[in-house]
Amino acid sequence: MSFARKALAFIQRDFIEETSYKFSFFLQFFSIFISVLVFYFIAKLFGAAASAFLAPYGGDYFSFVLIGVAFSNYLEVALHSFSSSIRNAQMTGTLEAVLVTQTEIPTIIISSSLYSFLWTSFRVVVYLLIGILLFKVNISQANFTAAGVILLLTITTFSSIGIISASFIMVMKKGDPVANIFSGLSWFLGGVYYPIAVLPAWLRKFSYLIPLTYSLEGMRLALLKGYSLRELSPNIMGLGLFSLIMLPLSVLCFRLAVDKAKRDGSLTHF
């Protein structure tokens, strides 16, 4: 079976499972609208007080935080979708069945999270459409090519960390220390709710060790200011370096975790 057919089978399985809970499916859209509404009124509260820090992004706090919250969804899904998929496969007994087939480990890793990333992409589009249609967010200058490059590198980088997190689940069976620690640091230092310029100078240095910082800054500059690929080169290079290091490392970690679980005979234990 080709990679495309295997990936499609994973997507179909996850879609059927997700849509079987129809009320939960609906509530996700309702929660998006409420979230956007909350940030709209918070932006009203700040008014011009934050404009000095927001000048590089167009000066509008609502647009700034909308993009931050929307695209940080990719971080959360990357950190948790791999480990959640592995955990569910252990509990249902399907993990061992898949691993004894001729399906390569990278195929299993990628396919198990494809639906989550597709669904997250749809959620991000909903966030942006609500902001644009109801709250007049202006992305008329947007450079969608540059935003697409940033998004691709963002998914690759975040996924690498998520795969490492899944490796811990494979070996430890419970607990997710990588995801919890990295998620907390990213939301604090990555500039989701506020520009990193508000942080003290010594703390701001640590922000540049977080991939989310490069991702959100690049996405905001591409969508709100129309920056070109050349102008976004610091963000692209930063995310590219993270991807270059983390992706092969994460696949190696997962492969080692599977081998250890097989040796210990704990592949289906949970």
Secondary structure as UniProt FT lines:
FT   HELIX           3..19
FT   HELIX           22..46
FT   HELIX           47..50
FT   HELIX           51..54
FT   HELIX           55..57
FT   HELIX           61..92
FT   HELIX           94..99
FT   HELIX           105..135
FT   TURN            140..141
FT   HELIX           144..172
FT   HELIX           177..189
FT   HELIX           196..198
FT   HELIX           201..207
FT   TURN            208..209
FT   HELIX           211..224
FT   TURN            229..232
FT   HELIX           233..264
FT   TURN            267..268
//
